[in-house]
Amino acid sequence: MNPKRIRQLNQIKEQNSNAVLYWMDRERRSQDNWALIAAYGHAKRNKVPLHVLYAIPAAFYEAGSRSYQFMLKGLQETAQTLFDLNIHFTLKVEDPVQTVLQCVKQNKISAVYTDLASLRLPRSWRTQLAKSLDVPFFEVDARSVVPVFETSNKKEYSARTIRPKLHSKLAEFLDEFPKLSPFKYNTGVEACKVDIAFILKKLGLDSRPIDLHFQPGVKAAKKMLSSFIKDHLSIYDKGRSDPNAQALSNLSPYLHFGQISAQRVLLNLVSLPESDNKNSFIEELFVRRELAENFCFYEPNYDNFSGLHVWAQTTLNQHRNDPREFLYSQQEFEESNTHDFLWNAAQNQMKLEGKMHGFMRMYWGKKILEWSKGPEEALKIANYLNNKYELDGRDPSGYTGVAWSIGGVHDRAWFERPIFGKVRYMNFNGCKRKFNVEAYIEKYSN
Ligand SMILES: Cc1cc2nc3c(=O)[nH]c(=O)nc-3n(C[C@H](O)[C@H](O)[C@H](O)COP(=O)(O)OP(=O)(O)OC[C@H]3O[C@@H](n4cnc5c(N)ncnc54)[C@H](O)[C@@H]3O)c2cc1C
């Protein structure tokens, strides 16, 4: 694999190779996973055992039972495929830092690998481990096609600035994944049981099974990708702005939970004939997604007002005292209790299916700004709801989408108007011109 995907997070050299650990965090799959491939390669070269550990902290942002059920069902499948690969897999519901340290001690681990994270909490785990581990600790970017630290060494201004950087490095990083075969240097590998109801109870979450709307797991992700390419890609470019059309890939929950890698999706796409649909999809999957990763990786204030561009902060400050025709609390937003049936329908779609249509997310975010006390409160409410209800929430693409809608991140200044200042505005009539709003409202009205 390309060694540029790997960075060492501490300065320690391996003394005697004894066993290797992959602390699986974001990339919950056993194939097409550069972090596992790197750990596997290290253990194989030294002919030593390989362990994989997954640790579930007491809480992860505002994730609810639906998100955990989706993730845990996927982990059941991954536990099985790791067993088939003769790899030790352990799952713990405990603090990740302490769990990794214990595992290293118990199994005499001599090198630790993990995958790359961009959000504050998982980054803080990596920082703590880099300080506490007395063995080498490596981070592998198995999320972005071009590793986030290779694309750029700074926060990029917009898609216009990151696009050429990404495309110029694509050929170097878009390589086929080696297929892992059963690992030879492990003995006594046991199946790991992922008891979903027990874990949910331990986390204090509702343990009753929910209709997930999307089938979770690696196999389901591959099926979703094939069905998208076969049946929906041909209308993607024009259809993606119509929430009633079945034009989207619905891959975001799988990408978010690491049940499919964006690189696998891109590999399947690049061989298709050139078309506007293909290019438009690659722009979203590759450029926009990796721009979001870049934003959260380099901007510590990705979820608050200080992380917005100066022009956006200035204009929003100038308009913060503008009168609001409607003002709603977090609870009213959460309960889909606004005067706007279209907004309520979008909120219902998210609560009901765990995934709001991409076009509606922009309208949804912008209206939260229009109907909140100020931009800080709007960012807080939008991130809270997005994290709680979207299967793909708690993700750089979520924080960046909210920052785009409310704070003009990666966008340019538009004509000035009340409340929004120069931040791009969207309204009901604009939606009406684009799609059949009545049909959408009808489908998702209470
Ligand atoms: C307010 C707001 C909140 C959002 N919250 C999230 C979120 O929590 N998680 C999330 O993954 N995306 C989020 N997005 C981005 C985008 O709306 C979703 O990625 C998309 O709707 C997911 O559905 P899909 O996979 O069917 O999309 P498709 O249109 O089929 O796109 C394929 C993939 O491209 C990527 N992508 C598409 N649009 C964007 C975008 N604007 N920015 C970054 N990546 C993109 C995603 O990985 C997506 O899965 C948000 C956007 C906004 C405006």
The ligand as a Tripos MOL2 file, in Angstrom:
@<TRIPOS>MOLECULE
LIG
   53    58     1     0     0
SMALL
NO_CHARGES

@<TRIPOS>ATOM
      1 C1        -27.4590   20.7890    6.6650 C.3       1 LIG1
      2 C2        -26.7390   19.6280    6.0560 C.ar      1 LIG1
      3 C3        -26.4490   18.5230    6.8420 C.ar      1 LIG1
      4 C4        -25.7710   17.4260    6.3030 C.ar      1 LIG1
      5 N1        -25.4860   16.3770    7.1170 N.ar      1 LIG1
      6 C5        -24.7490   15.3320    6.6460 C.ar      1 LIG1
      7 C6        -24.3580   14.2890    7.5090 C.ar      1 LIG1
      8 O1        -24.6550   14.3140    8.7150 O.2       1 LIG1
      9 N2        -23.6330   13.2590    6.9820 N.ar      1 LIG1
     10 C7        -23.3140   13.2070    5.6570 C.ar      1 LIG1
     11 O2        -22.6820   12.2520    5.2350 O.2       1 LIG1
     12 N3        -23.6450   14.2200    4.8300 N.ar      1 LIG1
     13 C8        -24.3490   15.2820    5.2740 C.ar      1 LIG1
     14 N4        -24.7060   16.2880    4.4260 N.ar      1 LIG1
     15 C9        -24.2370   16.2610    3.0360 C.3       1 LIG1
     16 C10       -25.2290   15.5820    2.0480 C.3       1 LIG1
     17 O3        -26.4950   16.1660    2.1560 O.3       1 LIG1
     18 C11       -25.3310   14.0710    2.3110 C.3       1 LIG1
     19 O4        -24.0340   13.5180    2.2470 O.3       1 LIG1
     20 C12       -26.2000   13.3420    1.3010 C.3       1 LIG1
     21 O5        -27.5010   13.8680    1.3190 O.3       1 LIG1
     22 C13       -26.2100   11.8670    1.6510 C.3       1 LIG1
     23 O6        -27.1000   11.1420    0.8640 O.3       1 LIG1
     24 P1        -26.6090   10.1840   -0.3150 P.3       1 LIG1
     25 O7        -25.5220    9.3010    0.1330 O.co2     1 LIG1
     26 O8        -27.8310    9.5290   -0.8620 O.co2     1 LIG1
     27 O9        -26.0340   11.2870   -1.2890 O.3       1 LIG1
     28 P2        -25.4750   11.2340   -2.7720 P.3       1 LIG1
     29 O10       -25.9600   12.4950   -3.4220 O.co2     1 LIG1
     30 O11       -25.7840    9.9560   -3.4290 O.co2     1 LIG1
     31 O12       -23.9170   11.4410   -2.5920 O.3       1 LIG1
     32 C14       -22.9790   10.3760   -2.4790 C.3       1 LIG1
     33 C15       -22.0250   10.6910   -1.3760 C.3       1 LIG1
     34 O13       -21.3210   11.9010   -1.6460 O.3       1 LIG1
     35 C16       -21.0750   12.5950   -0.4260 C.3       1 LIG1
     36 N5        -21.7610   13.8880   -0.4430 N.ar      1 LIG1
     37 C17       -22.8740   14.2360   -1.1320 C.ar      1 LIG1
     38 N6        -23.1810   15.5180   -0.9140 N.ar      1 LIG1
     39 C18       -22.2440   15.9970   -0.0590 C.ar      1 LIG1
     40 C19       -22.0130   17.2500    0.5590 C.ar      1 LIG1
     41 N7        -22.7970   18.3110    0.3130 N.pl3     1 LIG1
     42 N8        -20.9710   17.3830    1.3950 N.ar      1 LIG1
     43 C20       -20.1480   16.3450    1.6500 C.ar      1 LIG1
     44 N9        -20.3230   15.1220    1.1000 N.ar      1 LIG1
     45 C21       -21.3480   14.9560    0.2570 C.ar      1 LIG1
     46 C22       -21.6560   11.7450    0.6940 C.3       1 LIG1
     47 O14       -20.6200   10.9410    1.2180 O.3       1 LIG1
     48 C23       -22.6890   10.9080   -0.0300 C.3       1 LIG1
     49 O15       -22.9750    9.6960    0.6210 O.3       1 LIG1
     50 C24       -25.3870   17.4260    4.9420 C.ar      1 LIG1
     51 C25       -25.6840   18.5320    4.1510 C.ar      1 LIG1
     52 C26       -26.3450   19.6180    4.7000 C.ar      1 LIG1
     53 C27       -26.6550   20.7970    3.8250 C.3       1 LIG1
@<TRIPOS>BOND
     1     1     2 1
     2     2     3 ar
     3     2    52 ar
     4     3     4 ar
     5     4     5 ar
     6     4    50 ar
     7     5     6 ar
     8     6     7 ar
     9     6    13 1
    10     7     8 2
    11     7     9 ar
    12     9    10 ar
    13    10    11 2
    14    10    12 ar
    15    12    13 ar
    16    13    14 ar
    17    14    15 1
    18    14    50 ar
    19    15    16 1
    20    16    17 1
    21    16    18 1
    22    18    19 1
    23    18    20 1
    24    20    21 1
    25    20    22 1
    26    22    23 1
    27    23    24 1
    28    24    25 2
    29    24    26 1
    30    24    27 1
    31    27    28 1
    32    28    29 2
    33    28    30 1
    34    28    31 1
    35    31    32 1
    36    32    33 1
    37    33    34 1
    38    33    48 1
    39    34    35 1
    40    35    36 1
    41    35    46 1
    42    36    37 ar
    43    36    45 ar
    44    37    38 ar
    45    38    39 ar
    46    39    40 ar
    47    39    45 ar
    48    40    41 1
    49    40    42 ar
    50    42    43 ar
    51    43    44 ar
    52    44    45 ar
    53    46    47 1
    54    46    48 1
    55    48    49 1
    56    50    51 ar
    57    51    52 ar
    58    52    53 1
@<TRIPOS>SUBSTRUCTURE
     1 LIG1         1 GROUP 0 **** ****
